[in-house]
C-alpha cells in the first residue's frame, strides 16, 4: 500500500468514526435540554413531567433524572385539581390526560381579551398553578392546604357561546343577599323560597354581571355564584364575581361572611 493510499485510508476511517460518534451526540444535544420550574427552593419539575430535588437536577440540561414515573400528583385533590405543592401541581397538570397543548393554547394568560395565550402545556401549568384565581379563593376562603390549582376555565372561554342571560329565570325573583347570608335566608326574608333547581341558571358570568358590577372579573371557584363583598380583605378579590366550577356543590344553604349570594327565589 502506497503512502498516498495509507493517507486516504486514515482519512476515510476518521470520517466514519466522526459520523458514527456525532450522531448520538447530536441526538443527545437535542433531547438533553429541559425547561423547569426554576424558583423552587426544594423541588423542581421539568417540562417532561419529572419532579426531583434541586440537588438532583442536572444544571447543564435543566432536566430531572428519570428515576421515577413522570406526572406524580402527590398532595393533589383529583376532584378540585388543587395541590399543596407548586411543583406537584405542575407535574400533575402536565399529564396528557389532564391537559393538552391544544387546550392550553386557547386559554388567555389573565382571562382577559387583551392578554396573550399560553404557548404549550408547560407554560399553562406553570402559570395556572402559580396565578390561578381559583387557587386564591380556594386558599383564603376555605383554609385548605391545597393552594395550587390547574383546572381549565369553563364558562370563561371566549370559544363558548354566550348563555341566554334569562334562561330559566323569567318567572323568578332574583334576590341579592347580604354578606354572610345564605340564599335560603335571603329568599325567606323576601317571603319566598330558594329554588335550588335554578341555581345552575345563575351560575354564569353573564348573569352575575347583570346584577353585580364584578369589577371586570369573574373568577372560577368552588364557592357559590356570588359577589365578593367590596369590604372583604384584599386577598379575596373584593367586588369580583365568583362562579362554581362544579355545579353539584350549588346549594341554597351555603354562605360565606364575605360573599353576597345571587339567589333565585319564588
ZAFI-943486 format. One record per residue (C-alpha): residue number from 1; x, y, z. Coordinates in steps of 0.1 Angstrom, whole numbers, plus 5000, padded with zeros to 4 digits. Each point is the difference from the previous one (the first is absolute). Layout:
// residues N
SITE | NUM | X | Y | Z
...
***
This chain:
// residues 266
SITE | 1 | 5000 | 5000 | 5000
SITE | 2 | 5015 | 5033 | 4990
SITE | 3 | 5003 | 5030 | 5023
SITE | 4 | 4972 | 5018 | 4981
SITE | 5 | 4977 | 4970 | 5005
SITE | 6 | 5008 | 4998 | 5037
SITE | 7 | 4992 | 5036 | 5004
SITE | 8 | 4966 | 4996 | 4982
SITE | 9 | 4992 | 4970 | 5021
SITE | 10 | 5007 | 5019 | 5032
SITE | 11 | 4978 | 5029 | 4989
SITE | 12 | 4971 | 4977 | 4991
SITE | 13 | 5002 | 4982 | 5033
SITE | 14 | 5002 | 5033 | 5019
SITE | 15 | 4969 | 5013 | 4981
SITE | 16 | 4981 | 4968 | 5008
SITE | 17 | 5009 | 5003 | 5037
SITE | 18 | 4988 | 5036 | 5001
SITE | 19 | 4967 | 4991 | 4983
SITE | 20 | 4993 | 4972 | 5023
SITE | 21 | 5010 | 5019 | 5031
SITE | 22 | 4983 | 5033 | 4991
SITE | 23 | 4965 | 4985 | 4995
SITE | 24 | 4994 | 4990 | 5036
SITE | 25 | 5015 | 5033 | 5012
SITE | 26 | 4977 | 5021 | 4978
SITE | 27 | 4971 | 4978 | 5010
SITE | 28 | 5010 | 5005 | 5037
SITE | 29 | 5004 | 5037 | 4995
SITE | 30 | 4965 | 5003 | 4985
SITE | 31 | 4983 | 4981 | 5028
SITE | 32 | 5023 | 5010 | 5030
SITE | 33 | 4984 | 5034 | 5007
SITE | 34 | 4970 | 5006 | 5021
SITE | 35 | 4981 | 5030 | 5013
SITE | 36 | 4992 | 4997 | 5037
SITE | 37 | 4982 | 5019 | 5027
SITE | 38 | 5032 | 5017 | 5011
SITE | 39 | 4989 | 5019 | 5031
SITE | 40 | 4993 | 4971 | 5024
SITE | 41 | 5023 | 4998 | 5031
SITE | 42 | 4997 | 4963 | 5005
SITE | 43 | 4984 | 4985 | 4968
SITE | 44 | 5000 | 5005 | 4962
SITE | 45 | 4977 | 4987 | 4973
SITE | 46 | 5012 | 4998 | 4964
SITE | 47 | 4979 | 5003 | 4969
SITE | 48 | 4999 | 4962 | 4995
SITE | 49 | 4981 | 4997 | 5033
SITE | 50 | 5028 | 4986 | 5021
SITE | 51 | 5005 | 5015 | 5035
SITE | 52 | 5032 | 4999 | 5021
SITE | 53 | 5019 | 5017 | 5028
SITE | 54 | 5020 | 5031 | 4991
SITE | 55 | 5031 | 4980 | 5010
SITE | 56 | 4992 | 4973 | 4973
SITE | 57 | 4992 | 5022 | 4970
SITE | 58 | 5026 | 5002 | 4972
SITE | 59 | 5009 | 5037 | 5000
SITE | 60 | 5015 | 4997 | 4965
SITE | 61 | 4969 | 4985 | 4984
SITE | 62 | 4973 | 5012 | 5024
SITE | 63 | 4986 | 4965 | 5001
SITE | 64 | 4990 | 4978 | 5030
SITE | 65 | 5012 | 4964 | 5001
SITE | 66 | 4975 | 4975 | 4985
SITE | 67 | 5002 | 4979 | 5032
SITE | 68 | 4963 | 5001 | 5007
SITE | 69 | 4968 | 5000 | 4979
SITE | 70 | 4991 | 5034 | 4985
SITE | 71 | 4969 | 5021 | 5010
SITE | 72 | 4998 | 4992 | 5037
SITE | 73 | 4971 | 5015 | 5018
SITE | 74 | 5011 | 4998 | 5036
SITE | 75 | 4979 | 5023 | 5022
SITE | 76 | 4975 | 5007 | 4972
SITE | 77 | 4962 | 4997 | 5002
SITE | 78 | 4987 | 4983 | 4969
SITE | 79 | 4966 | 5016 | 5003
SITE | 80 | 5010 | 5037 | 5005
SITE | 81 | 5033 | 4996 | 4981
SITE | 82 | 5017 | 5019 | 5027
SITE | 83 | 5033 | 4990 | 5017
SITE | 84 | 5019 | 5009 | 5031
SITE | 85 | 5034 | 5005 | 4982
SITE | 86 | 5006 | 5021 | 4969
SITE | 87 | 5024 | 4975 | 4983
SITE | 88 | 4976 | 4971 | 5004
SITE | 89 | 4972 | 5022 | 4986
SITE | 90 | 5021 | 5005 | 4969
SITE | 91 | 5010 | 4964 | 4996
SITE | 92 | 4964 | 4987 | 5005
SITE | 93 | 4987 | 5027 | 4976
SITE | 94 | 5025 | 4989 | 4973
SITE | 95 | 4984 | 4965 | 4998
SITE | 96 | 4985 | 4998 | 4965
SITE | 97 | 4968 | 4986 | 5016
SITE | 98 | 4997 | 5033 | 5019
SITE | 99 | 5012 | 5027 | 4975
SITE | 100 | 5008 | 5002 | 4963
SITE | 101 | 5020 | 5025 | 4981
SITE | 102 | 4970 | 5007 | 4978
SITE | 103 | 4977 | 5008 | 5030
SITE | 104 | 5027 | 5020 | 5018
SITE | 105 | 5007 | 5022 | 4969
SITE | 106 | 4964 | 5012 | 5001
SITE | 107 | 5002 | 5013 | 5036
SITE | 108 | 5008 | 5037 | 5004
SITE | 109 | 5027 | 5006 | 5026
SITE | 110 | 4980 | 5025 | 5020
SITE | 111 | 4964 | 4990 | 4989
SITE | 112 | 4998 | 5033 | 4982
SITE | 113 | 4994 | 5007 | 4963
SITE | 114 | 5032 | 5021 | 4997
SITE | 115 | 5024 | 4974 | 5015
SITE | 116 | 5019 | 4974 | 4981
SITE | 117 | 4996 | 4963 | 5002
SITE | 118 | 5023 | 4972 | 5012
SITE | 119 | 5023 | 4984 | 4975
SITE | 120 | 4998 | 4965 | 5013
SITE | 121 | 4990 | 4978 | 5030
SITE | 122 | 5031 | 5008 | 5020
SITE | 123 | 4995 | 5037 | 4999
SITE | 124 | 4963 | 4995 | 5007
SITE | 125 | 5007 | 4978 | 5030
SITE | 126 | 5026 | 5023 | 5015
SITE | 127 | 4978 | 5030 | 4996
SITE | 128 | 4968 | 4984 | 5011
SITE | 129 | 5015 | 4984 | 5031
SITE | 130 | 5017 | 5032 | 5010
SITE | 131 | 4973 | 5026 | 4991
SITE | 132 | 4967 | 4982 | 4998
SITE | 133 | 4974 | 5022 | 5015
SITE | 134 | 4982 | 4968 | 5012
SITE | 135 | 5031 | 4993 | 5021
SITE | 136 | 4997 | 5033 | 5018
SITE | 137 | 4963 | 4996 | 5007
SITE | 138 | 5004 | 4963 | 5010
SITE | 139 | 5029 | 5008 | 5023
SITE | 140 | 4986 | 5030 | 5019
SITE | 141 | 4963 | 4993 | 5001
SITE | 142 | 5003 | 4963 | 5009
SITE | 143 | 5032 | 4998 | 5020
SITE | 144 | 5013 | 4970 | 4982
SITE | 145 | 5036 | 4990 | 4993
SITE | 146 | 4993 | 4995 | 4963
SITE | 147 | 5011 | 5034 | 4988
SITE | 148 | 5010 | 4992 | 4964
SITE | 149 | 4973 | 4991 | 4974
SITE | 150 | 5002 | 4993 | 4963
SITE | 151 | 4965 | 4994 | 4988
SITE | 152 | 4991 | 5014 | 4966
SITE | 153 | 4975 | 5029 | 5001
SITE | 154 | 4965 | 4990 | 4991
SITE | 155 | 4975 | 5027 | 4991
SITE | 156 | 5027 | 5027 | 4997
SITE | 157 | 5011 | 4987 | 4967
SITE | 158 | 4994 | 5023 | 4971
SITE | 159 | 4996 | 4969 | 4978
SITE | 160 | 4967 | 4991 | 5017
SITE | 161 | 4967 | 5016 | 4989
SITE | 162 | 4987 | 5026 | 5023
SITE | 163 | 4972 | 4988 | 5023
SITE | 164 | 4965 | 5013 | 4998
SITE | 165 | 5000 | 5023 | 5030
SITE | 166 | 4964 | 4994 | 5011
SITE | 167 | 5000 | 4963 | 4991
SITE | 168 | 4977 | 4984 | 5025
SITE | 169 | 4998 | 5031 | 5022
SITE | 170 | 4971 | 5019 | 4984
SITE | 171 | 4974 | 4989 | 5026
SITE | 172 | 5023 | 5004 | 5030
SITE | 173 | 5008 | 5029 | 5024
SITE | 174 | 5038 | 5004 | 5000
SITE | 175 | 5011 | 5011 | 5035
SITE | 176 | 5034 | 5013 | 5010
SITE | 177 | 5009 | 4988 | 5035
SITE | 178 | 5020 | 5019 | 5026
SITE | 179 | 5036 | 4989 | 5008
SITE | 180 | 4998 | 4969 | 5020
SITE | 181 | 4964 | 4991 | 4990
SITE | 182 | 4990 | 4967 | 4984
SITE | 183 | 4975 | 5001 | 4972
SITE | 184 | 4976 | 4981 | 5023
SITE | 185 | 5001 | 5029 | 5024
SITE | 186 | 5000 | 5027 | 4973
SITE | 187 | 4969 | 4985 | 4983
SITE | 188 | 4982 | 4994 | 5033
SITE | 189 | 5005 | 5037 | 5009
SITE | 190 | 4983 | 5008 | 4967
SITE | 191 | 4971 | 4977 | 5010
SITE | 192 | 5011 | 4975 | 4973
SITE | 193 | 5018 | 4967 | 4997
SITE | 194 | 5034 | 4994 | 4984
SITE | 195 | 4997 | 4979 | 4968
SITE | 196 | 5030 | 4977 | 5001
SITE | 197 | 4992 | 4986 | 4966
SITE | 198 | 5007 | 5035 | 4985
SITE | 199 | 5034 | 5006 | 5016
SITE | 200 | 5017 | 4986 | 4969
SITE | 201 | 4982 | 5026 | 4978
SITE | 202 | 5017 | 5029 | 5020
SITE | 203 | 5034 | 4982 | 5001
SITE | 204 | 5011 | 5020 | 4970
SITE | 205 | 5022 | 5030 | 4997
SITE | 206 | 4976 | 5018 | 4977
SITE | 207 | 4972 | 4996 | 5026
SITE | 208 | 5022 | 5011 | 5029
SITE | 209 | 5012 | 5031 | 4980
SITE | 210 | 4964 | 5010 | 4994
SITE | 211 | 4993 | 5003 | 5038
SITE | 212 | 5035 | 5009 | 5013
SITE | 213 | 5028 | 5023 | 4988
SITE | 214 | 5025 | 4972 | 5004
SITE | 215 | 5029 | 5025 | 4996
SITE | 216 | 5006 | 4985 | 4965
SITE | 217 | 5010 | 4966 | 5013
SITE | 218 | 4981 | 4967 | 5003
SITE | 219 | 5020 | 4973 | 5018
SITE | 220 | 4996 | 4963 | 5000
SITE | 221 | 4997 | 4986 | 5036
SITE | 222 | 4986 | 4972 | 5020
SITE | 223 | 4976 | 5025 | 5016
SITE | 224 | 4964 | 5010 | 4991
SITE | 225 | 4991 | 5025 | 4973
SITE | 226 | 5006 | 5033 | 5019
SITE | 227 | 5017 | 5033 | 5002
SITE | 228 | 5029 | 5004 | 5025
SITE | 229 | 4992 | 5029 | 5024
SITE | 230 | 5017 | 5033 | 4991
SITE | 231 | 5012 | 5000 | 5036
SITE | 232 | 5016 | 4966 | 5000
SITE | 233 | 5037 | 4996 | 5006
SITE | 234 | 5020 | 5009 | 4968
SITE | 235 | 5013 | 4964 | 4995
SITE | 236 | 4964 | 4989 | 4995
SITE | 237 | 4995 | 5022 | 4969
SITE | 238 | 4975 | 5025 | 5014
SITE | 239 | 4970 | 5007 | 4976
SITE | 240 | 5010 | 4972 | 4976
SITE | 241 | 4974 | 4975 | 4990
SITE | 242 | 5003 | 4962 | 5006
SITE | 243 | 4985 | 4971 | 4981
SITE | 244 | 5001 | 4964 | 5010
SITE | 245 | 5020 | 4976 | 4978
SITE | 246 | 4981 | 4970 | 5014
SITE | 247 | 4962 | 5004 | 4999
SITE | 248 | 4995 | 4971 | 5024
SITE | 249 | 5012 | 5023 | 5028
SITE | 250 | 4972 | 5026 | 4994
SITE | 251 | 4979 | 5004 | 5031
SITE | 252 | 4973 | 5024 | 5014
SITE | 253 | 5014 | 4995 | 5035
SITE | 254 | 5037 | 5009 | 4993
SITE | 255 | 5014 | 5033 | 5012
SITE | 256 | 5032 | 5018 | 5006
SITE | 257 | 5005 | 5032 | 5020
SITE | 258 | 5017 | 5018 | 4971
SITE | 259 | 4976 | 4989 | 4972
SITE | 260 | 4967 | 5016 | 4988
SITE | 261 | 4980 | 4971 | 4985
SITE | 262 | 4979 | 5004 | 4969
SITE | 263 | 4968 | 4981 | 5008
SITE | 264 | 4972 | 4986 | 4978
SITE | 265 | 4968 | 5004 | 5021
SITE | 266 | 4963 | 4992 | 4994
***
